[in-house]
Amino acid sequence: MGRKRFDDMACAIAQTLNQVGDWWTLLIVRDAMRGARRFSDFHDSTGIAKNILTDRLNRLVENGIMRRVEVGVRGQRQEYELTDRGSALFPILMAMQQWGDEWIYGRESMPTVMYDTRTGEELAPITVANQQGEQVSHEDVARKAGPGLSSQKVS
């Protein structure tokens, strides 16, 4: 049984899940952000089966999140790198890590601490802000039709 797709749902979250909603996919993107480039790098760090890894890398390339880069003799070896579109997933991964640090591990048991290499300071918590920079919660946010809304149902 294949996983559900959300092609007909007019929701940015659903459409994002179509492209990166598989747990292996986000771990591959995580590893690319940590410097992994070769198939073997992704395989070694995740333990993912090679056929599934091949499928996820192909899908990431098709979706413009990663690109293949020829290295060495043409066609004999490829590496993968994030595109700008893939790098833009960084805040999402950091929000997920910070959520897990707080709600799964707790601050006293976090397996890693993320810090800014330029300053050595730990990263501040990810928040959502309005145009004035004030923090907002889900209780402060409402939806309205956007310029891309067609006859699709808003989810």
MODELLER restraints for C-alpha pairs under 7 A, 6 or more apart:
rsr = mdl.restraints
at = mdl.atoms
rsr.add(forms.Gaussian(group=physical.xy_distance, feature=features.Distance(at['CA:5:A'], at['CA:18:A']), mean=6.04, stdev=0.5))
rsr.add(forms.Gaussian(group=physical.xy_distance, feature=features.Distance(at['CA:6:A'], at['CA:14:A']), mean=5.78, stdev=0.5))
rsr.add(forms.Gaussian(group=physical.xy_distance, feature=features.Distance(at['CA:6:A'], at['CA:15:A']), mean=6.38, stdev=0.5))
rsr.add(forms.Gaussian(group=physical.xy_distance, feature=features.Distance(at['CA:6:A'], at['CA:18:A']), mean=6.34, stdev=0.5))
rsr.add(forms.Gaussian(group=physical.xy_distance, feature=features.Distance(at['CA:7:A'], at['CA:15:A']), mean=6.86, stdev=0.5))
rsr.add(forms.Gaussian(group=physical.xy_distance, feature=features.Distance(at['CA:9:A'], at['CA:152:A']), mean=6.81, stdev=0.5))
rsr.add(forms.Gaussian(group=physical.xy_distance, feature=features.Distance(at['CA:9:A'], at['CA:153:A']), mean=6.66, stdev=0.5))
rsr.add(forms.Gaussian(group=physical.xy_distance, feature=features.Distance(at['CA:9:A'], at['CA:155:A']), mean=6.52, stdev=0.5))
rsr.add(forms.Gaussian(group=physical.xy_distance, feature=features.Distance(at['CA:10:A'], at['CA:152:A']), mean=5.85, stdev=0.5))
rsr.add(forms.Gaussian(group=physical.xy_distance, feature=features.Distance(at['CA:10:A'], at['CA:153:A']), mean=6.10, stdev=0.5))
rsr.add(forms.Gaussian(group=physical.xy_distance, feature=features.Distance(at['CA:10:A'], at['CA:154:A']), mean=5.14, stdev=0.5))
rsr.add(forms.Gaussian(group=physical.xy_distance, feature=features.Distance(at['CA:10:A'], at['CA:155:A']), mean=6.10, stdev=0.5))
rsr.add(forms.Gaussian(group=physical.xy_distance, feature=features.Distance(at['CA:11:A'], at['CA:154:A']), mean=6.40, stdev=0.5))
rsr.add(forms.Gaussian(group=physical.xy_distance, feature=features.Distance(at['CA:11:A'], at['CA:155:A']), mean=5.51, stdev=0.5))
rsr.add(forms.Gaussian(group=physical.xy_distance, feature=features.Distance(at['CA:19:A'], at['CA:63:A']), mean=6.64, stdev=0.5))
rsr.add(forms.Gaussian(group=physical.xy_distance, feature=features.Distance(at['CA:20:A'], at['CA:26:A']), mean=6.20, stdev=0.5))
rsr.add(forms.Gaussian(group=physical.xy_distance, feature=features.Distance(at['CA:25:A'], at['CA:56:A']), mean=6.01, stdev=0.5))
rsr.add(forms.Gaussian(group=physical.xy_distance, feature=features.Distance(at['CA:28:A'], at['CA:42:A']), mean=6.33, stdev=0.5))
rsr.add(forms.Gaussian(group=physical.xy_distance, feature=features.Distance(at['CA:31:A'], at['CA:42:A']), mean=6.76, stdev=0.5))
rsr.add(forms.Gaussian(group=physical.xy_distance, feature=features.Distance(at['CA:32:A'], at['CA:81:A']), mean=6.70, stdev=0.5))
rsr.add(forms.Gaussian(group=physical.xy_distance, feature=features.Distance(at['CA:32:A'], at['CA:82:A']), mean=6.71, stdev=0.5))
rsr.add(forms.Gaussian(group=physical.xy_distance, feature=features.Distance(at['CA:36:A'], at['CA:42:A']), mean=6.42, stdev=0.5))
rsr.add(forms.Gaussian(group=physical.xy_distance, feature=features.Distance(at['CA:37:A'], at['CA:79:A']), mean=5.15, stdev=0.5))
rsr.add(forms.Gaussian(group=physical.xy_distance, feature=features.Distance(at['CA:37:A'], at['CA:80:A']), mean=4.88, stdev=0.5))
rsr.add(forms.Gaussian(group=physical.xy_distance, feature=features.Distance(at['CA:37:A'], at['CA:81:A']), mean=6.05, stdev=0.5))
rsr.add(forms.Gaussian(group=physical.xy_distance, feature=features.Distance(at['CA:38:A'], at['CA:79:A']), mean=4.81, stdev=0.5))
rsr.add(forms.Gaussian(group=physical.xy_distance, feature=features.Distance(at['CA:38:A'], at['CA:80:A']), mean=6.28, stdev=0.5))
rsr.add(forms.Gaussian(group=physical.xy_distance, feature=features.Distance(at['CA:43:A'], at['CA:50:A']), mean=6.97, stdev=0.5))
rsr.add(forms.Gaussian(group=physical.xy_distance, feature=features.Distance(at['CA:60:A'], at['CA:66:A']), mean=5.47, stdev=0.5))
rsr.add(forms.Gaussian(group=physical.xy_distance, feature=features.Distance(at['CA:61:A'], at['CA:67:A']), mean=5.20, stdev=0.5))
rsr.add(forms.Gaussian(group=physical.xy_distance, feature=features.Distance(at['CA:64:A'], at['CA:83:A']), mean=6.81, stdev=0.5))
rsr.add(forms.Gaussian(group=physical.xy_distance, feature=features.Distance(at['CA:64:A'], at['CA:85:A']), mean=6.74, stdev=0.5))
rsr.add(forms.Gaussian(group=physical.xy_distance, feature=features.Distance(at['CA:65:A'], at['CA:82:A']), mean=5.99, stdev=0.5))
rsr.add(forms.Gaussian(group=physical.xy_distance, feature=features.Distance(at['CA:65:A'], at['CA:83:A']), mean=5.46, stdev=0.5))
rsr.add(forms.Gaussian(group=physical.xy_distance, feature=features.Distance(at['CA:65:A'], at['CA:85:A']), mean=5.36, stdev=0.5))
rsr.add(forms.Gaussian(group=physical.xy_distance, feature=features.Distance(at['CA:65:A'], at['CA:86:A']), mean=4.14, stdev=0.5))
rsr.add(forms.Gaussian(group=physical.xy_distance, feature=features.Distance(at['CA:66:A'], at['CA:80:A']), mean=6.36, stdev=0.5))
rsr.add(forms.Gaussian(group=physical.xy_distance, feature=features.Distance(at['CA:66:A'], at['CA:81:A']), mean=5.38, stdev=0.5))
rsr.add(forms.Gaussian(group=physical.xy_distance, feature=features.Distance(at['CA:66:A'], at['CA:82:A']), mean=4.30, stdev=0.5))
rsr.add(forms.Gaussian(group=physical.xy_distance, feature=features.Distance(at['CA:66:A'], at['CA:83:A']), mean=5.17, stdev=0.5))
rsr.add(forms.Gaussian(group=physical.xy_distance, feature=features.Distance(at['CA:66:A'], at['CA:86:A']), mean=6.19, stdev=0.5))
rsr.add(forms.Gaussian(group=physical.xy_distance, feature=features.Distance(at['CA:67:A'], at['CA:80:A']), mean=5.60, stdev=0.5))
rsr.add(forms.Gaussian(group=physical.xy_distance, feature=features.Distance(at['CA:67:A'], at['CA:81:A']), mean=5.54, stdev=0.5))
rsr.add(forms.Gaussian(group=physical.xy_distance, feature=features.Distance(at['CA:67:A'], at['CA:82:A']), mean=6.40, stdev=0.5))
rsr.add(forms.Gaussian(group=physical.xy_distance, feature=features.Distance(at['CA:67:A'], at['CA:83:A']), mean=6.50, stdev=0.5))
rsr.add(forms.Gaussian(group=physical.xy_distance, feature=features.Distance(at['CA:68:A'], at['CA:78:A']), mean=6.16, stdev=0.5))
rsr.add(forms.Gaussian(group=physical.xy_distance, feature=features.Distance(at['CA:68:A'], at['CA:79:A']), mean=5.69, stdev=0.5))
rsr.add(forms.Gaussian(group=physical.xy_distance, feature=features.Distance(at['CA:68:A'], at['CA:80:A']), mean=4.70, stdev=0.5))
rsr.add(forms.Gaussian(group=physical.xy_distance, feature=features.Distance(at['CA:68:A'], at['CA:81:A']), mean=6.66, stdev=0.5))
rsr.add(forms.Gaussian(group=physical.xy_distance, feature=features.Distance(at['CA:69:A'], at['CA:78:A']), mean=5.45, stdev=0.5))
rsr.add(forms.Gaussian(group=physical.xy_distance, feature=features.Distance(at['CA:69:A'], at['CA:79:A']), mean=5.15, stdev=0.5))
rsr.add(forms.Gaussian(group=physical.xy_distance, feature=features.Distance(at['CA:69:A'], at['CA:80:A']), mean=5.93, stdev=0.5))
rsr.add(forms.Gaussian(group=physical.xy_distance, feature=features.Distance(at['CA:70:A'], at['CA:77:A']), mean=6.16, stdev=0.5))
rsr.add(forms.Gaussian(group=physical.xy_distance, feature=features.Distance(at['CA:70:A'], at['CA:78:A']), mean=4.63, stdev=0.5))
rsr.add(forms.Gaussian(group=physical.xy_distance, feature=features.Distance(at['CA:70:A'], at['CA:79:A']), mean=6.51, stdev=0.5))
rsr.add(forms.Gaussian(group=physical.xy_distance, feature=features.Distance(at['CA:71:A'], at['CA:77:A']), mean=5.63, stdev=0.5))
rsr.add(forms.Gaussian(group=physical.xy_distance, feature=features.Distance(at['CA:71:A'], at['CA:78:A']), mean=5.58, stdev=0.5))
rsr.add(forms.Gaussian(group=physical.xy_distance, feature=features.Distance(at['CA:71:A'], at['CA:79:A']), mean=6.87, stdev=0.5))
rsr.add(forms.Gaussian(group=physical.xy_distance, feature=features.Distance(at['CA:95:A'], at['CA:126:A']), mean=5.75, stdev=0.5))
rsr.add(forms.Gaussian(group=physical.xy_distance, feature=features.Distance(at['CA:98:A'], at['CA:125:A']), mean=6.92, stdev=0.5))
rsr.add(forms.Gaussian(group=physical.xy_distance, feature=features.Distance(at['CA:101:A'], at['CA:107:A']), mean=6.35, stdev=0.5))
rsr.add(forms.Gaussian(group=physical.xy_distance, feature=features.Distance(at['CA:101:A'], at['CA:110:A']), mean=5.48, stdev=0.5))
rsr.add(forms.Gaussian(group=physical.xy_distance, feature=features.Distance(at['CA:114:A'], at['CA:122:A']), mean=5.81, stdev=0.5))
rsr.add(forms.Gaussian(group=physical.xy_distance, feature=features.Distance(at['CA:114:A'], at['CA:123:A']), mean=6.00, stdev=0.5))
rsr.add(forms.Gaussian(group=physical.xy_distance, feature=features.Distance(at['CA:115:A'], at['CA:121:A']), mean=5.28, stdev=0.5))
rsr.add(forms.Gaussian(group=physical.xy_distance, feature=features.Distance(at['CA:115:A'], at['CA:122:A']), mean=3.99, stdev=0.5))
rsr.add(forms.Gaussian(group=physical.xy_distance, feature=features.Distance(at['CA:115:A'], at['CA:123:A']), mean=5.15, stdev=0.5))
rsr.add(forms.Gaussian(group=physical.xy_distance, feature=features.Distance(at['CA:116:A'], at['CA:122:A']), mean=6.28, stdev=0.5))
rsr.add(forms.Gaussian(group=physical.xy_distance, feature=features.Distance(at['CA:116:A'], at['CA:123:A']), mean=6.42, stdev=0.5))
rsr.add(forms.Gaussian(group=physical.xy_distance, feature=features.Distance(at['CA:127:A'], at['CA:135:A']), mean=6.56, stdev=0.5))
rsr.add(forms.Gaussian(group=physical.xy_distance, feature=features.Distance(at['CA:128:A'], at['CA:135:A']), mean=5.65, stdev=0.5))
rsr.add(forms.Gaussian(group=physical.xy_distance, feature=features.Distance(at['CA:128:A'], at['CA:136:A']), mean=5.77, stdev=0.5))
rsr.add(forms.Gaussian(group=physical.xy_distance, feature=features.Distance(at['CA:129:A'], at['CA:135:A']), mean=4.24, stdev=0.5))
rsr.add(forms.Gaussian(group=physical.xy_distance, feature=features.Distance(at['CA:129:A'], at['CA:136:A']), mean=5.38, stdev=0.5))
rsr.add(forms.Gaussian(group=physical.xy_distance, feature=features.Distance(at['CA:130:A'], at['CA:136:A']), mean=6.59, stdev=0.5))
